Amino acid sequence: MVFVGLGAGEAALRTLWRWRAYSDQMLKKEIWLRFAASILLPLEFALAADIARTAIAPTRQDIGRLAAIAAIRTVLNFFLGKDLREAEEDRRGGRTGAQPVAWPAADHR
């Protein structure tokens, strides 16, 4: 969960740092995508930990809870991954019918 916290902190700092330009939709999308990328891997590890914990001595309640958690995390992971893939396709200009998106250049000074 450290990565989720770091991702949330980074998103908050980026929002505060560029608050005057926050009405820009591309900035919002950039911040959201960076946060989404930072929580994908922790979601996978959290699900694996829940499965391992339930495998030791499962009760019906534990199995039901695990199924609900797995369903929610799987759906969340699917849509986060879909957003990231679409953003990458937009950036490359490869989406059918979509105009290439002008992403802000990284400042490497």
DRENMI-793072 format. One record per residue (C-alpha): residue in one letter; residue number from 1; x, y, z; chain. Coordinates in steps of 0.25 Angstrom, whole numbers. Layout:
DRENMI-793072
{resn=A; resi=NUM; X=X; Y=Y; Z=Z; chain=A}
...
***
This chain:
DRENMI-793072
{resn=M; resi=1; X=0; Y=0; Z=0; chain=A}
{resn=V; resi=2; X=12; Y=9; Z=0; chain=A}
{resn=F; resi=3; X=12; Y=11; Z=-15; chain=A}
{resn=V; resi=4; X=-3; Y=15; Z=-14; chain=A}
{resn=G; resi=5; X=0; Y=25; Z=-4; chain=A}
{resn=L; resi=6; X=12; Y=30; Z=-12; chain=A}
{resn=G; resi=7; X=4; Y=31; Z=-24; chain=A}
{resn=A; resi=8; X=-7; Y=38; Z=-17; chain=A}
{resn=G; resi=9; X=3; Y=48; Z=-11; chain=A}
{resn=E; resi=10; X=9; Y=50; Z=-25; chain=A}
{resn=A; resi=11; X=-5; Y=53; Z=-31; chain=A}
{resn=A; resi=12; X=-8; Y=63; Z=-20; chain=A}
{resn=L; resi=13; X=5; Y=70; Z=-21; chain=A}
{resn=R; resi=14; X=4; Y=71; Z=-36; chain=A}
{resn=T; resi=15; X=-10; Y=76; Z=-34; chain=A}
{resn=L; resi=16; X=-6; Y=87; Z=-24; chain=A}
{resn=W; resi=17; X=7; Y=90; Z=-32; chain=A}
{resn=R; resi=18; X=-1; Y=93; Z=-45; chain=A}
{resn=W; resi=19; X=-14; Y=97; Z=-39; chain=A}
{resn=R; resi=20; X=-16; Y=109; Z=-48; chain=A}
{resn=A; resi=21; X=-16; Y=100; Z=-60; chain=A}
{resn=Y; resi=22; X=-25; Y=90; Z=-54; chain=A}
{resn=S; resi=23; X=-36; Y=93; Z=-63; chain=A}
{resn=D; resi=24; X=-28; Y=88; Z=-74; chain=A}
{resn=Q; resi=25; X=-34; Y=74; Z=-77; chain=A}
{resn=M; resi=26; X=-21; Y=68; Z=-82; chain=A}
{resn=L; resi=27; X=-14; Y=72; Z=-69; chain=A}
{resn=K; resi=28; X=-25; Y=65; Z=-61; chain=A}
{resn=K; resi=29; X=-24; Y=52; Z=-70; chain=A}
{resn=E; resi=30; X=-9; Y=52; Z=-68; chain=A}
{resn=I; resi=31; X=-10; Y=53; Z=-53; chain=A}
{resn=W; resi=32; X=-21; Y=42; Z=-53; chain=A}
{resn=L; resi=33; X=-13; Y=33; Z=-62; chain=A}
{resn=R; resi=34; X=0; Y=34; Z=-54; chain=A}
{resn=F; resi=35; X=-8; Y=31; Z=-41; chain=A}
{resn=A; resi=36; X=-15; Y=19; Z=-48; chain=A}
{resn=A; resi=37; X=-2; Y=13; Z=-53; chain=A}
{resn=S; resi=38; X=3; Y=14; Z=-38; chain=A}
{resn=I; resi=39; X=-8; Y=6; Z=-33; chain=A}
{resn=L; resi=40; X=-9; Y=-5; Z=-43; chain=A}
{resn=L; resi=41; X=2; Y=-14; Z=-37; chain=A}
{resn=P; resi=42; X=-2; Y=-12; Z=-22; chain=A}
{resn=L; resi=43; X=-16; Y=-17; Z=-26; chain=A}
{resn=E; resi=44; X=-10; Y=-29; Z=-32; chain=A}
{resn=F; resi=45; X=-1; Y=-32; Z=-20; chain=A}
{resn=A; resi=46; X=-13; Y=-29; Z=-10; chain=A}
{resn=L; resi=47; X=-22; Y=-39; Z=-17; chain=A}
{resn=A; resi=48; X=-11; Y=-50; Z=-17; chain=A}
{resn=A; resi=49; X=-9; Y=-47; Z=-2; chain=A}
{resn=D; resi=50; X=-24; Y=-49; Z=0; chain=A}
{resn=I; resi=51; X=-24; Y=-62; Z=-7; chain=A}
{resn=A; resi=52; X=-12; Y=-67; Z=1; chain=A}
{resn=R; resi=53; X=-18; Y=-63; Z=14; chain=A}
{resn=T; resi=54; X=-32; Y=-70; Z=10; chain=A}
{resn=A; resi=55; X=-25; Y=-82; Z=5; chain=A}
{resn=I; resi=56; X=-20; Y=-86; Z=19; chain=A}
{resn=A; resi=57; X=-33; Y=-89; Z=27; chain=A}
{resn=P; resi=58; X=-44; Y=-84; Z=18; chain=A}
{resn=T; resi=59; X=-59; Y=-82; Z=24; chain=A}
{resn=R; resi=60; X=-71; Y=-80; Z=15; chain=A}
{resn=Q; resi=61; X=-71; Y=-65; Z=19; chain=A}
{resn=D; resi=62; X=-56; Y=-64; Z=16; chain=A}
{resn=I; resi=63; X=-58; Y=-70; Z=2; chain=A}
{resn=G; resi=64; X=-70; Y=-61; Z=-1; chain=A}
{resn=R; resi=65; X=-62; Y=-48; Z=4; chain=A}
{resn=L; resi=66; X=-50; Y=-53; Z=-5; chain=A}
{resn=A; resi=67; X=-60; Y=-54; Z=-17; chain=A}
{resn=A; resi=68; X=-65; Y=-40; Z=-15; chain=A}
{resn=I; resi=69; X=-52; Y=-34; Z=-13; chain=A}
{resn=A; resi=70; X=-46; Y=-41; Z=-25; chain=A}
{resn=A; resi=71; X=-58; Y=-37; Z=-34; chain=A}
{resn=I; resi=72; X=-57; Y=-22; Z=-30; chain=A}
{resn=R; resi=73; X=-42; Y=-22; Z=-31; chain=A}
{resn=T; resi=74; X=-42; Y=-29; Z=-45; chain=A}
{resn=V; resi=75; X=-52; Y=-20; Z=-50; chain=A}
{resn=L; resi=76; X=-44; Y=-8; Z=-45; chain=A}
{resn=N; resi=77; X=-31; Y=-13; Z=-51; chain=A}
{resn=F; resi=78; X=-38; Y=-16; Z=-64; chain=A}
{resn=F; resi=79; X=-43; Y=-2; Z=-66; chain=A}
{resn=L; resi=80; X=-30; Y=5; Z=-61; chain=A}
{resn=G; resi=81; X=-22; Y=-4; Z=-71; chain=A}
{resn=K; resi=82; X=-32; Y=0; Z=-82; chain=A}
{resn=D; resi=83; X=-30; Y=15; Z=-78; chain=A}
{resn=L; resi=84; X=-15; Y=13; Z=-79; chain=A}
{resn=R; resi=85; X=-16; Y=6; Z=-92; chain=A}
{resn=E; resi=86; X=-25; Y=16; Z=-98; chain=A}
{resn=A; resi=87; X=-16; Y=28; Z=-94; chain=A}
{resn=E; resi=88; X=-4; Y=21; Z=-100; chain=A}
{resn=E; resi=89; X=-12; Y=19; Z=-113; chain=A}
{resn=D; resi=90; X=-16; Y=34; Z=-113; chain=A}
{resn=R; resi=91; X=-2; Y=38; Z=-110; chain=A}
{resn=R; resi=92; X=3; Y=30; Z=-122; chain=A}
{resn=G; resi=93; X=-8; Y=35; Z=-131; chain=A}
{resn=G; resi=94; X=-12; Y=20; Z=-133; chain=A}
{resn=R; resi=95; X=-27; Y=20; Z=-129; chain=A}
{resn=T; resi=96; X=-37; Y=20; Z=-141; chain=A}
{resn=G; resi=97; X=-44; Y=33; Z=-143; chain=A}
{resn=A; resi=98; X=-36; Y=40; Z=-132; chain=A}
{resn=Q; resi=99; X=-28; Y=52; Z=-133; chain=A}
{resn=P; resi=100; X=-14; Y=51; Z=-128; chain=A}
{resn=V; resi=101; X=-13; Y=57; Z=-114; chain=A}
{resn=A; resi=102; X=-2; Y=67; Z=-111; chain=A}
{resn=W; resi=103; X=4; Y=62; Z=-98; chain=A}
{resn=P; resi=104; X=12; Y=72; Z=-90; chain=A}
{resn=A; resi=105; X=27; Y=69; Z=-92; chain=A}
{resn=A; resi=106; X=35; Y=64; Z=-80; chain=A}
{resn=D; resi=107; X=44; Y=75; Z=-75; chain=A}
{resn=H; resi=108; X=58; Y=68; Z=-73; chain=A}
{resn=R; resi=109; X=66; Y=79; Z=-69; chain=A}
***
